[in-house]
Amino acid sequence: MTIYNFSAGPAVLPKAVLSQAQAELPDWHGSGMSVMEMSHRGKEYMGIHAQAEADLRELMNIPANYTVLFLQGGAHLQFAMIPLNLLRGKASADYVNTGEWSKKAIGEAKKYGGVNVVVDNADRNCSYVPAFDTWKRDANAAYLHYTPNETIGGVEFNWIPDTGDVPLVADMSSNILSRALDVSRFGLIYAGAQKNIGPAGLTLVIVREDLIGHAAASTPTMLNYKVHADNDSMYNTPPTYSIYMAGLVFQWLKQQGGIAAMEQANIAKAKLLYDAIDASHGFYNCPVAEADRSRMNVPFTLKDAALDGDFLKQADARGLLQLKGHRSVGGMRASIYNAMPLDGVRALVEFMKEFAAKQG
Ligand SMILES: *Cc1c(COP(=O)(O)O)cnc(C)c1O
């Protein structure tokens, strides 16, 4: 039976990447060592590290005046590092609140400075992206933070806010590398690796150079972007194996035709699933406004929540795993990241149709 894993994160990785990692596990390229056993200062690992960064730069077309950092601590640590490094003596920053992850970023930022919540979408249960002309922005904000893809709510921006001279900061943990992106529109992009990049333990930060070097004086050394930038992300031991795995994923993405090809595949997968939900005559329902539906995380409920248990059990038996929705939303959630093949979504849609038909 073919298994398809719809976990929101840590999430599915490309089969080809897992096989390559398996083959290389005990002895990387004849070095006699596993990547896990290599000194991070040795030439083998330094090569892996540099190649991963070069491939990422190529994939995302990252301009030369942006620094790529391989950090730890997850997206959660960025919720603190961003205000610590980017407030730069200013009184406050703008935050867009579109759901659970926005709220967490806001809560943490409040410890370090003023937070101006420019807009929220609570009036419709966090199910849409509020129009830009309704945002109450502060022209003196140190930066504007938003969450382009709310992993739990399944709400995704299909546009990039134009904040002028105010640096735009984006938590792309769940949609980085899933669509074409003009990096130059952003001051800083960050992402925990475990959704669309690789294993947990690695956090990616892409930051415009002029925003580095202004951390508050009391900032811990390890939380200062400048320390990591000056040391090529090797101030201390980096998460070497996670970076190696991310590098394999970057090479896989290039083999698939890069981000543009990935985006087309992601559009096709999402359409297939949303169409099935919408054609179910209300048996399945997606609560998200049509224009703002995520291509990566598809939440849906069953008409009768009493059927949730049966749905999950039967899905499991068919090899369709980890479909249970987030506890705060309920129902189901299918995460269909880059590594989820179209066949996986086909199998899910087929099962959903059968299940609905059986319930009559
Ligand atoms: C998963 C997720 C996080 C949390 O990531 P950690 O790496 O576990 O800290 C934050 N933001 C978004 C959008 C996420 O999807």
Ligand as a Chemical Component Dictionary entry (heavy atoms), coordinates in Angstrom:
data_LIG
# 
_chem_comp.id                   LIG 
_chem_comp.type                 NON-POLYMER 
_chem_comp.pdbx_formal_charge   0 
_chem_comp.three_letter_code    LIG 
# 
loop_
_chem_comp_atom.comp_id 
_chem_comp_atom.atom_id 
_chem_comp_atom.alt_atom_id 
_chem_comp_atom.type_symbol 
_chem_comp_atom.charge 
_chem_comp_atom.model_Cartn_x 
_chem_comp_atom.model_Cartn_y 
_chem_comp_atom.model_Cartn_z 
_chem_comp_atom.pdbx_ordinal 
LIG C1 C1 C 0 4.827 25.596 12.420 1  
LIG C2 C2 C 0 4.787 27.092 12.402 2  
LIG C3 C3 C 0 5.420 27.855 13.393 3  
LIG C4 C4 C 0 6.147 27.230 14.549 4  
LIG O1 O1 O 0 7.334 26.707 14.127 5  
LIG P1 P1 P 0 8.441 26.121 15.148 6  
LIG O2 O2 O 0 9.573 25.855 14.234 7  
LIG O3 O3 O 0 7.844 24.902 15.764 8  
LIG O4 O4 O 0 8.722 27.166 16.159 9  
LIG C5 C5 C 0 5.369 29.228 13.290 10 
LIG N1 N1 N 0 4.743 29.824 12.266 11 
LIG C6 C6 C 0 4.107 29.122 11.297 12 
LIG C7 C7 C 0 3.429 29.843 10.184 13 
LIG C8 C8 C 0 4.128 27.741 11.333 14 
LIG O5 O5 O 0 3.518 27.031 10.365 15 
# 
loop_
_chem_comp_bond.comp_id 
_chem_comp_bond.atom_id_1 
_chem_comp_bond.atom_id_2 
_chem_comp_bond.value_order 
_chem_comp_bond.pdbx_ordinal 
LIG C1 C2 SING 1  
LIG C2 C3 SING 2  
LIG C2 C8 DOUB 3  
LIG C3 C4 SING 4  
LIG C3 C5 DOUB 5  
LIG C4 O1 SING 6  
LIG O1 P1 SING 7  
LIG P1 O2 DOUB 8  
LIG P1 O3 SING 9  
LIG P1 O4 SING 10 
LIG C5 N1 SING 11 
LIG N1 C6 DOUB 12 
LIG C6 C7 SING 13 
LIG C6 C8 SING 14 
LIG C8 O5 SING 15 
# 
